[in-house]
Amino acid sequence: MEDNGKFIEGIYKYCTKNSLLVIGKGGMITRINCPFRVQVTTSITGYPVGCILYVESVDISEDLKLLYLIHQVAYPYYKFIILL
């Protein structure tokens, strides 16, 4: 876990909790600023599939998983698709 902590520190040198870097068509890197819209793809507590929500901020768990903070609750990114 200590190595993960150093890795996370390194990430935050280039990224913030208020945006997300994504690779778009053609391999271009784009920054998406919070809040951004997502759609639920896998049912989560309180939100059915298809529900549209706003990501307030992003974070990284201790085991290096990307998390979306929605209504002050952290959810794994793979339960959503980003809506642009």
C-alpha positions as semicolon CSV with decimal commas, in nm:
position;residue;x (nm);y (nm);z (nm)
1;M;0,000;0,000;0,000
2;E;0,290;0,237;0,060
3;D;0,381;0,220;-0,309
4;N;0,020;0,298;-0,400
5;G;0,032;0,606;-0,178
6;K;0,338;0,736;-0,363
7;F;0,173;0,658;-0,696
8;I;-0,139;0,854;-0,595
9;E;0,079;1,149;-0,486
10;G;0,240;1,142;-0,830
11;I;-0,097;1,147;-1,003
12;Y;-0,205;1,455;-0,807
13;K;0,100;1,645;-0,934
14;Y;-0,069;1,650;-1,276
15;C;-0,439;1,598;-1,197
16;T;-0,693;1,745;-0,959
17;K;-1,005;1,615;-0,793
18;N;-1,204;1,866;-0,999
19;S;-1,138;1,720;-1,343
20;L;-1,081;1,401;-1,535
21;L;-0,844;1,334;-1,825
22;V;-0,997;1,116;-2,097
23;I;-0,867;0,985;-2,427
24;G;-1,105;1,077;-2,705
25;K;-1,134;0,988;-3,070
26;G;-0,804;1,006;-3,250
27;G;-0,611;0,957;-2,926
28;M;-0,645;1,318;-2,812
29;I;-0,639;1,376;-2,436
30;T;-0,920;1,599;-2,313
31;R;-0,986;1,739;-1,967
32;I;-1,345;1,718;-1,843
33;N;-1,416;1,954;-1,555
34;C;-1,653;1,874;-1,270
35;P;-1,942;1,872;-1,252
36;F;-1,997;1,648;-1,552
37;R;-2,294;1,430;-1,641
38;V;-2,292;1,052;-1,620
39;Q;-2,556;0,786;-1,676
40;V;-2,593;0,486;-1,446
41;T;-2,520;0,160;-1,634
42;T;-2,528;-0,080;-1,339
43;S;-2,788;-0,037;-1,067
44;I;-2,650;0,127;-0,752
45;T;-2,820;0,202;-0,423
46;G;-3,081;0,470;-0,476
47;Y;-3,024;0,511;-0,852
48;P;-3,173;0,288;-1,122
49;V;-3,006;0,207;-1,455
50;G;-3,048;0,501;-1,693
51;C;-3,055;0,766;-1,422
52;I;-2,849;1,077;-1,509
53;L;-2,633;1,225;-1,233
54;Y;-2,358;1,483;-1,192
55;V;-2,009;1,393;-1,075
56;E;-1,905;1,651;-0,814
57;S;-1,541;1,540;-0,797
58;V;-1,316;1,245;-0,873
59;D;-1,085;1,052;-0,644
60;I;-0,863;0,745;-0,633
61;S;-0,912;0,466;-0,379
62;E;-0,622;0,319;-0,184
63;D;-0,623;0,024;-0,426
64;L;-0,594;0,267;-0,722
65;K;-0,954;0,252;-0,845
66;L;-1,110;0,565;-0,997
67;L;-1,408;0,691;-0,797
68;Y;-1,681;0,941;-0,883
69;L;-1,819;1,146;-0,593
70;I;-2,191;1,199;-0,639
71;H;-2,396;1,357;-0,361
72;Q;-2,088;1,313;-0,136
73;V;-2,083;0,934;-0,189
74;A;-1,798;0,759;-0,376
75;Y;-1,892;0,516;-0,654
76;P;-1,664;0,316;-0,887
77;Y;-1,635;0,477;-1,231
78;Y;-1,731;0,160;-1,419
79;K;-2,093;0,185;-1,303
80;F;-2,141;0,489;-1,531
81;I;-2,088;0,625;-1,879
82;I;-1,985;0,987;-1,932
83;L;-2,234;1,203;-2,120
84;L;-2,079;1,486;-2,320
